[in-house]
Amino acid sequence: MQTSRRSIRIKVLQCLYAHEIAKDPIEKVKNDLMGEVKDKELLDFANRLISCVLDDMKLIDETIDDKLKNWEYSKIALVDKIIMRMGVAEMLNFSEIPPKVTINECIEISKEFCADSSGKFINGLLDAVLTELTKDDKLNKKGRGLLDLKKRKNEK
């Protein structure tokens, strides 16, 4: 079975959702939901993304909440919230992934798992987070991860 980064991100979403709902230990959830993933590189990516989201959740949630306009964080659907957490975590911790790729992946996943309006909402929020991180020089990107950032910095 060919597995892609998007399908792994979906597995991460499912793991984080199951962990949040069932309150089961994350290792148990990962074993249950990612047992068939055999590609070590993709499994490492998934484990790292899950760890980044869980380890930095307070900072990530504050970052998201700070960008909300006319909306309460507690009223955001859990799946939308988890996708945004994954996006922020990826922007902050995966220097090799261009932020534009992260945002596009989050939008595409939201089309599959969220309400029709979620993609636009997630896009706007992650774009606002990216703008602030770029302005405050808090993005640690290198290699492919730098794509579009210089242009973006000059535009803002």
TIZAPA-252840 format. One line per field, with one value per residue: x, y, z of N, C-alpha, C in turn; residue number from 1; chain; residue in three letters. Coordinates in pm, 1 decimal. Layout:
BEGIN
n.east X,... $
n.north Y,... $
n.up Z,... $
ca.east X,... $
ca.north Y,... $
ca.up Z,... $
c.east X,... $
c.north Y,... $
c.up Z,... $
num NUM,... $
chaine A,... $
residu ALA,... $
//
This chain:
BEGIN
n.east 83.4,68.1,160.5,99.2,220.5,-4.3,-197.7,-82.4,-90.9,-365.1,-399.6,-266.1,-439.5,-663.3,-558.3,-501.8,-759.5,-897.9,-749.9,-810.3,-1089.9,-1138.2,-957.5,-756.8,-422.5,-173.4,10.9,-118.8,-333.8,-194.5,-76.4,-307.3,-418.5,-216.9,-87.5,-62.9,105.1,401.2,621.5,909.3,1003.6,767.6,625.9,791.1,759.9,484.6,483.1,647.9,500.0,265.4,376.1,477.6,239.4,105.3,297.4,333.8,82.9,-47.7,83.0,31.3,-251.8,-293.6,-176.4,-349.2,-594.0,-534.1,-551.7,-814.2,-1104.9,-1400.3,-1491.2,-1516.1,-1271.6,-1340.5,-1570.4,-1507.7,-1518.8,-1402.4,-1251.3,-1173.9,-1018.6,-810.8,-691.0,-598.9,-420.7,-234.2,-136.8,-17.1,174.7,329.9,426.9,590.8,777.0,876.8,1115.4,1180.3,951.0,761.9,565.5,339.1,275.6,203.6,-28.5,-192.8,-222.9,-364.7,-603.0,-697.4,-735.3,-932.3,-1144.5,-1225.0,-1300.3,-1440.9,-1683.7,-1835.6,-1755.6,-1524.3,-1266.5,-1203.9,-1205.1,-998.0,-784.8,-770.2,-708.2,-463.8,-305.7,-296.4,-155.3,86.0,166.8,216.0,419.0,617.5,661.4,751.3,983.9,994.1,987.0,1151.3,1293.7,1436.4,1615.4,1387.0,1179.6,1199.9,1082.6,888.8,886.0,1061.3,958.6,705.0,768.3,858.2,624.7,457.7 $
n.north -119.2,211.1,496.1,832.6,1162.3,1320.0,1126.6,1033.5,1263.0,1269.9,1038.1,1126.0,1331.4,1170.3,1019.6,1220.9,1319.4,1089.7,1047.8,1280.9,1258.5,997.1,990.5,808.1,679.6,828.1,661.6,413.7,481.3,552.4,304.3,155.6,295.0,339.3,110.2,-30.0,122.7,110.2,240.8,381.3,648.8,799.0,719.4,820.7,1094.0,1124.1,1055.5,1256.0,1487.8,1447.2,1451.3,1715.0,1865.4,1783.6,1838.4,2115.5,2224.4,2421.7,2667.1,2661.7,2667.4,2917.3,3079.0,3035.2,3122.8,3390.0,3490.7,3478.2,3636.9,3780.3,3533.1,3256.6,3054.7,2817.5,2743.3,2642.7,2373.9,2049.9,1892.1,2085.9,2245.1,2069.8,2028.4,2288.0,2311.8,2117.7,2239.3,2479.2,2365.8,2229.8,2444.5,2567.0,2369.1,2207.8,2253.4,2199.5,2195.1,2386.8,2666.4,2724.3,2477.2,2336.4,2483.7,2443.2,2162.8,2137.5,2267.1,2097.5,1857.9,1944.0,1974.4,1717.4,1628.1,1818.8,2087.0,2264.6,2536.1,2535.0,2508.1,2760.5,2913.2,2789.6,2832.5,3117.5,3163.8,3018.3,3151.1,3405.7,3343.2,3258.8,3500.7,3657.9,3504.0,3520.7,3797.7,3842.5,3704.9,3432.4,3196.3,2903.9,2808.8,2611.4,2512.1,2354.9,2448.3,2721.0,2823.6,3069.0,3233.4,3457.0,3622.9,3665.0,3801.3,4043.8,4141.3,4205.6 $
n.up 0.0,-97.5,76.2,151.9,242.7,294.8,361.9,592.3,750.6,783.2,934.0,1162.7,1241.7,1302.1,1514.5,1707.1,1745.5,1842.2,2075.4,2217.9,2248.6,2359.8,2564.5,2592.0,2638.3,2432.8,2304.1,2291.6,2124.9,1890.8,1827.5,1773.1,1551.8,1364.1,1303.4,1060.7,906.2,746.0,642.1,750.4,746.2,706.0,931.3,1131.9,1074.5,1137.2,1413.6,1513.5,1446.2,1596.7,1855.9,1861.5,1845.2,2082.7,2284.1,2262.6,2293.1,2455.0,2385.7,2109.0,2103.7,2223.5,2029.5,1812.9,1924.6,1963.8,1706.9,1635.6,1530.2,1632.3,1723.1,1940.2,2085.4,2214.5,2084.2,1839.1,1612.1,1706.0,1523.0,1332.1,1499.6,1569.5,1318.9,1269.5,1483.8,1409.1,1175.2,1273.0,1443.9,1255.7,1102.2,1291.1,1367.1,1160.9,967.8,704.9,551.9,336.6,442.6,287.7,174.5,405.9,483.7,257.0,267.9,508.7,439.5,232.9,376.1,550.8,374.5,340.2,595.1,740.5,793.8,516.7,518.2,663.7,543.7,435.6,669.3,819.5,643.2,646.3,916.0,954.5,767.1,882.7,1115.2,999.0,880.6,1109.8,1237.3,1043.4,1032.3,1293.4,1284.7,1362.0,1232.7,1156.6,898.7,637.7,340.7,121.9,274.8,281.2,57.1,-103.0,127.0,139.0,-59.7,48.8,285.1,181.8,73.2,285.5 $
ca.east 0.0,141.0,112.8,150.4,224.4,-141.5,-265.8,-22.7,-150.5,-501.2,-381.0,-232.3,-566.9,-744.3,-496.1,-522.0,-902.5,-928.6,-684.9,-885.5,-1224.4,-1137.4,-861.3,-663.2,-283.3,-143.8,81.0,-221.0,-406.5,-105.3,-65.9,-434.8,-451.8,-106.8,-20.6,-35.0,202.5,530.8,726.2,971.7,1010.3,632.6,592.6,867.4,691.9,360.0,516.5,702.2,391.0,180.9,450.1,482.9,106.7,75.1,395.1,321.3,-59.2,-84.0,133.4,-40.9,-387.9,-286.5,-146.3,-473.3,-691.8,-491.6,-586.2,-958.6,-1178.4,-1544.1,-1515.5,-1459.4,-1193.6,-1413.5,-1682.4,-1456.2,-1533.8,-1279.3,-1170.7,-1113.6,-917.0,-696.2,-624.3,-524.1,-306.6,-134.5,-77.2,73.0,287.5,414.8,497.2,691.7,872.6,923.0,1186.8,1195.3,822.0,718.4,437.8,231.2,241.2,131.7,-162.6,-269.8,-256.6,-470.5,-726.9,-743.3,-785.7,-1058.9,-1249.0,-1267.1,-1346.6,-1502.9,-1794.5,-1798.2,-1691.4,-1403.3,-1143.9,-1180.5,-1174.7,-865.0,-691.0,-754.2,-640.5,-323.5,-237.9,-270.4,-46.4,208.3,204.8,276.0,546.2,713.9,690.7,827.3,1103.0,986.7,985.8,1282.9,1281.0,1559.1,1595.8,1255.8,1092.5,1212.8,1010.0,784.7,893.4,1125.6,859.1,598.8,820.0,864.1,488.7,387.0 $
ca.north 0.0,337.8,593.1,966.4,1253.5,1360.5,1018.2,1030.1,1374.6,1226.6,945.4,1209.4,1391.9,1066.0,987.5,1332.5,1323.7,975.8,1074.8,1387.1,1210.3,878.0,1012.7,696.2,721.4,850.3,544.9,314.2,531.2,539.1,160.9,113.4,361.0,347.4,-19.1,-78.0,209.8,40.7,331.9,440.5,794.6,852.0,694.0,920.3,1221.8,1120.4,1059.7,1389.0,1585.2,1423.9,1501.3,1861.6,1917.1,1758.2,1905.4,2261.7,2256.5,2548.6,2773.5,2655.0,2714.5,3062.5,3138.8,3030.3,3209.0,3528.7,3531.1,3470.2,3763.1,3756.3,3390.0,3202.4,2933.4,2701.5,2710.9,2584.1,2228.3,1983.1,1851.2,2209.6,2285.8,1978.9,2059.0,2413.6,2280.1,2048.3,2338.4,2566.4,2282.8,2203.2,2569.4,2597.6,2262.8,2131.7,2356.6,2161.4,2199.7,2525.2,2697.9,2717.1,2335.0,2306.7,2543.3,2372.8,2030.1,2154.9,2299.6,1976.7,1764.7,1997.9,1947.5,1578.7,1593.7,1930.4,2157.0,2332.1,2665.2,2518.4,2530.4,2905.6,2955.7,2737.4,2905.4,3253.5,3161.5,2977.9,3259.0,3510.5,3291.5,3264.7,3642.1,3701.2,3433.2,3577.1,3934.7,3835.3,3624.8,3312.7,3076.9,2844.9,2731.7,2595.2,2431.3,2371.2,2521.4,2865.3,2864.3,3170.8,3316.7,3586.1,3701.4,3698.7,3903.4,4170.3,4187.6,4247.6 $
ca.up 0.0,-106.8,173.7,123.7,356.7,328.6,434.0,726.2,824.1,818.9,1046.5,1278.2,1280.2,1365.7,1643.9,1800.0,1773.5,1928.9,2203.9,2284.7,2281.0,2446.1,2673.8,2599.0,2619.7,2290.5,2248.9,2258.9,2008.0,1774.2,1794.4,1714.2,1425.5,1268.2,1300.2,924.5,839.9,750.0,597.1,868.7,732.2,729.0,1071.3,1208.3,1052.7,1215.3,1556.5,1545.0,1439.8,1714.3,1972.9,1855.9,1879.5,2223.8,2370.8,2252.0,2274.8,2519.6,2298.8,1981.2,2126.6,2245.6,1899.2,1735.7,1991.1,1941.2,1570.3,1613.3,1534.3,1644.0,1739.3,2063.3,2061.5,2266.3,1994.8,1715.0,1605.3,1747.3,1406.9,1280.8,1596.6,1558.0,1191.4,1288.7,1572.4,1326.9,1085.6,1349.8,1488.5,1139.2,1067.7,1392.8,1398.9,1044.8,891.6,564.5,483.1,313.1,507.8,188.5,165.2,529.4,476.8,153.5,319.3,609.1,366.3,164.1,477.6,602.2,274.1,356.1,729.1,811.4,729.3,391.7,543.3,745.4,467.2,427.6,805.9,852.0,557.3,697.9,1044.1,937.6,696.1,982.4,1200.6,918.2,867.5,1236.1,1258.2,948.3,1076.6,1418.3,1257.8,1445.7,1148.5,1137.9,774.9,559.9,219.6,58.5,366.4,258.8,-63.3,-89.6,246.2,110.4,-134.2,143.3,376.1,109.3,44.4,407.1 $
c.east 87.5,80.0,178.7,155.1,82.7,-211.7,-209.0,-76.3,-292.9,-495.0,-348.2,-358.9,-652.9,-689.6,-523.2,-669.2,-940.5,-870.6,-765.6,-1022.9,-1220.9,-1048.7,-769.2,-521.0,-250.0,-72.0,-16.8,-296.1,-321.0,-91.7,-191.9,-454.5,-340.0,-30.1,18.2,64.4,340.8,648.2,783.1,973.9,872.9,588.6,665.5,802.6,566.1,388.2,566.9,591.0,298.4,248.4,452.6,348.6,80.9,169.2,376.2,176.0,-97.6,-40.4,56.0,-182.3,-391.7,-261.0,-272.7,-574.6,-662.1,-535.0,-736.7,-1022.2,-1326.9,-1577.7,-1449.4,-1390.4,-1270.7,-1527.7,-1636.9,-1473.0,-1399.5,-1192.0,-1101.6,-996.7,-791.2,-620.4,-543.4,-403.7,-195.0,-62.8,22.2,195.8,384.2,493.1,612.8,804.1,929.1,988.0,1193.7,1064.3,781.3,582.7,318.5,182.9,159.2,-11.5,-248.4,-311.6,-371.0,-604.9,-782.9,-799.8,-919.8,-1173.7,-1307.0,-1337.4,-1428.7,-1621.7,-1744.0,-1721.3,-1557.2,-1274.2,-1106.4,-1138.4,-1032.4,-757.8,-664.3,-676.5,-492.3,-243.4,-204.3,-157.0,86.3,257.6,273.0,411.2,655.2,758.6,780.3,954.7,1109.2,977.5,1128.3,1274.8,1415.8,1526.7,1462.7,1159.8,1096.0,1132.7,899.1,798.4,956.0,1029.5,751.1,643.5,822.5,726.2,423.1,440.9 $
c.north 125.0,438.3,726.9,1048.4,1296.2,1249.9,1003.8,1145.4,1339.3,1128.3,1022.6,1276.4,1290.3,1029.1,1097.0,1343.8,1211.6,995.8,1176.7,1336.6,1098.4,895.1,893.2,749.7,728.6,730.8,434.3,355.1,515.5,393.7,111.4,168.1,361.7,217.1,-65.8,10.4,147.4,130.5,407.5,592.6,858.3,831.8,792.9,1058.1,1229.1,1133.1,1196.6,1493.7,1569.7,1479.5,1653.2,1922.9,1901.2,1833.6,2056.5,2307.8,2390.4,2667.1,2778.0,2709.5,2865.4,3135.7,3144.1,3128.2,3356.3,3580.4,3529.4,3607.1,3726.9,3607.7,3345.0,3069.9,2808.5,2657.7,2650.2,2432.9,2161.3,1943.4,1973.4,2251.5,2199.5,2005.0,2187.4,2391.1,2212.6,2147.4,2428.7,2487.8,2257.1,2328.3,2595.2,2494.9,2185.8,2228.5,2326.4,2170.5,2345.2,2550.9,2688.4,2571.7,2294.9,2357.6,2470.8,2233.4,2039.4,2184.3,2174.2,1873.5,1813.7,1974.5,1807.9,1552.1,1701.4,1987.7,2231.2,2462.2,2653.0,2548.3,2677.1,2960.5,2914.8,2809.6,3044.8,3256.6,3124.6,3083.0,3373.6,3469.1,3301.1,3407.8,3690.5,3634.0,3488.3,3715.5,3933.8,3751.1,3498.9,3184.8,3029.6,2753.4,2725.2,2510.9,2461.7,2452.4,2671.3,2915.9,2962.5,3262.7,3453.0,3678.0,3751.0,3810.2,4040.2,4227.9,4249.8,4377.2 $
c.up 0.0,-8.6,145.7,252.3,395.5,406.2,575.1,810.5,867.8,936.1,1175.3,1331.3,1355.6,1503.5,1746.6,1840.6,1871.4,2068.5,2283.9,2331.5,2384.7,2569.4,2695.2,2583.5,2470.1,2229.0,2210.0,2132.4,1881.9,1732.6,1725.0,1573.1,1321.6,1256.1,1161.0,848.3,857.3,711.4,717.9,863.1,760.1,873.9,1162.7,1196.8,1139.5,1364.5,1598.7,1545.0,1561.0,1839.2,1976.8,1895.2,2029.5,2317.6,2374.6,2247.0,2337.4,2432.3,2167.0,1997.9,2150.3,2113.8,1813.7,1794.1,1966.6,1803.5,1542.5,1625.9,1535.9,1657.6,1868.3,2033.2,2103.1,2174.4,1861.5,1721.8,1633.9,1628.5,1345.2,1369.5,1582.9,1428.0,1205.1,1380.1,1492.9,1236.0,1156.6,1394.7,1373.6,1099.4,1163.8,1401.8,1280.3,945.9,742.6,485.1,462.6,379.4,412.4,171.7,288.5,522.3,374.2,200.1,421.3,542.0,300.0,262.1,532.0,503.8,290.9,489.9,800.1,734.0,605.9,414.5,616.8,670.1,460.6,565.0,844.5,771.1,614.0,827.5,1029.7,861.8,792.0,1076.7,1125.1,904.1,995.1,1260.8,1166.0,994.2,1200.5,1406.5,1345.7,1364.4,1128.5,1015.6,705.1,437.6,153.6,145.2,349.0,138.9,-27.9,30.7,219.5,37.9,-38.6,237.7,310.1,82.2,166.4,461.2 $
num 1,2,3,4,5,6,7,8,9,10,11,12,13,14,15,16,17,18,19,20,21,22,23,24,25,26,27,28,29,30,31,32,33,34,35,36,37,38,39,40,41,42,43,44,45,46,47,48,49,50,51,52,53,54,55,56,57,58,59,60,61,62,63,64,65,66,67,68,69,70,71,72,73,74,75,76,77,78,79,80,81,82,83,84,85,86,87,88,89,90,91,92,93,94,95,96,97,98,99,100,101,102,103,104,105,106,107,108,109,110,111,112,113,114,115,116,117,118,119,120,121,122,123,124,125,126,127,128,129,130,131,132,133,134,135,136,137,138,139,140,141,142,143,144,145,146,147,148,149,150,151,152,153,154,155,156 $
chaine A,A,A,A,A,A,A,A,A,A,A,A,A,A,A,A,A,A,A,A,A,A,A,A,A,A,A,A,A,A,A,A,A,A,A,A,A,A,A,A,A,A,A,A,A,A,A,A,A,A,A,A,A,A,A,A,A,A,A,A,A,A,A,A,A,A,A,A,A,A,A,A,A,A,A,A,A,A,A,A,A,A,A,A,A,A,A,A,A,A,A,A,A,A,A,A,A,A,A,A,A,A,A,A,A,A,A,A,A,A,A,A,A,A,A,A,A,A,A,A,A,A,A,A,A,A,A,A,A,A,A,A,A,A,A,A,A,A,A,A,A,A,A,A,A,A,A,A,A,A,A,A,A,A,A,A $
residu MET,GLN,THR,SER,ARG,ARG,SER,ILE,ARG,ILE,LYS,VAL,LEU,GLN,CYS,LEU,TYR,ALA,HIS,GLU,ILE,ALA,LYS,ASP,PRO,ILE,GLU,LYS,VAL,LYS,ASN,ASP,LEU,MET,GLY,GLU,VAL,LYS,ASP,LYS,GLU,LEU,LEU,ASP,PHE,ALA,ASN,ARG,LEU,ILE,SER,CYS,VAL,LEU,ASP,ASP,MET,LYS,LEU,ILE,ASP,GLU,THR,ILE,ASP,ASP,LYS,LEU,LYS,ASN,TRP,GLU,TYR,SER,LYS,ILE,ALA,LEU,VAL,ASP,LYS,ILE,ILE,MET,ARG,MET,GLY,VAL,ALA,GLU,MET,LEU,ASN,PHE,SER,GLU,ILE,PRO,PRO,LYS,VAL,THR,ILE,ASN,GLU,CYS,ILE,GLU,ILE,SER,LYS,GLU,PHE,CYS,ALA,ASP,SER,SER,GLY,LYS,PHE,ILE,ASN,GLY,LEU,LEU,ASP,ALA,VAL,LEU,THR,GLU,LEU,THR,LYS,ASP,ASP,LYS,LEU,ASN,LYS,LYS,GLY,ARG,GLY,LEU,LEU,ASP,LEU,LYS,LYS,ARG,LYS,ASN,GLU,LYS $
//
